[in-house]
Amino acid sequence: MGTVNELLSDEALAARMRAEAKVIQEDPGRVKGADLLERLATTKEPVTT
């Protein structure tokens, strides 16, 4: 449990993760890829588009 608490209290890490999340969210290709993966996970059917 100590490691989890360390990660949760690491402000520098949190700031880096927020910055990376913003970059990922602003990239339409990554967003589309994430959407396709989510659809695959939800429907369990092949995704062709």
N, C-alpha and C positions, 0 to 999 in steps of 0.2 A: 504494500500500500504506500510505502514511502516514495517510490518512484512516481506513482500517479500524482501524489501531492506535490512533488518537485515539478513535474510537468505543468500542473495546474497553476502553480505560483510563479512560473517563469515568464515574467512580463516581456522580456526580449523575444522569447520564442513565440509568444502570443502575437506580438507585433509583426514578426516575420511571417507567421501563418496568415494573419489578416491581409498582409500585402500580397502574398502568393495567391490567396483565395480571390482577391480582386482581379489579379492578372488572369487567372483561370476563368473567372466568370465573364470577363470582357472579351474572351477569345471565342468567336462564334463556332469555330471548328470543334473546340473542346466541349462547348455546351452541347452541340449536336451529338458528339460522341457519347457524352454522359447521358443524354436523353435516350439514345439508342440502347445503351447498356441497361438503363433503367427499364425500358420497354421489354427488352429480352428477359430481364430478371422477373418482371411482373407477369408477362404472358407465357414465358417458357417456350415461345415460338420463334422460328427464325425471323430475323429482321433484315430486309433486303434494301430498305431505303432509309 
